[in-house]
Structure formats: C-alpha cells, structure tokens
Amino acid sequence: MVVSDCGGNRAPGLRNLPLHRAAQNQIWLEIVRIALARLALRSRLVTLRDYF
C-alpha cells in the first residue's frame, strides 16, 4: 500500500499550520526549527563519534 501524503487528506503548506494566529504559528515553527537543529547536531555528533 502506498500513501500519497503523510497528513491524510490535508495538503501541506502554510494554510495548514496547526494554530490559528500568525504569531502562534511563528512560535510553533521556531520550536520545530530548534528541534530539527538539535536532531541534526545529534546526528553529526554520532557520526563524529563513530569516525574517531
């Protein structure tokens, strides 16, 4: 079975952010950005640990 989109019938994009107000969504996006940056850093650290 192949899933065409990861959010059910919801299309991705700025109209489908989880909150209603722009300021709330801006905070939510910043939290997501920080989480992704932490994951990337962790991945780099694991890669470096395996390298040395």
N, C-alpha and C positions, 0 to 999 in steps of 0.2 A: 504494500500500500504506500502510495506517495502522497505526502501532504504538500499542498501548493503554497500555503502560507502558515506562519507559525502562530498567528493570533486568531485562529478560527476564520470568521468572515470579515474581520476588521482589516482594512488596508493600512499599511504602515505610513507614517508621515506626521507632520506637525499637527494635523487636525485630531489625531487620536492619542494625544498625550493624556496621562491619567487624571490630571486635575483640571479645573475649570478656568482658573485665573492665570494670566501670563506670569505673574510674579511667583506663584506657587509652582508652576511648571519649570520656571527658571531655576528654582531651588532644587527641584527634583532632578533636573538634568545635571546640575552641578554635583549632586550626590552620586549619580550614575557615573559621571566623568571621573570622580575621585576613586570610585570602586574599580573602574576599569584601569586606571593608572596603577592602583595597588596590585591588581592581578598581573599587569604587565611587569611590574617591578619584581613581584614574586617569581614569575616565570624566568626572568633574567637571572635572578639570584640562584634559582635551582639549576639553571643551565651553567652558570659560572661554577657552582659547587661541583657539578659533575665533570667540569672541564679540568679543574685543578686537582 
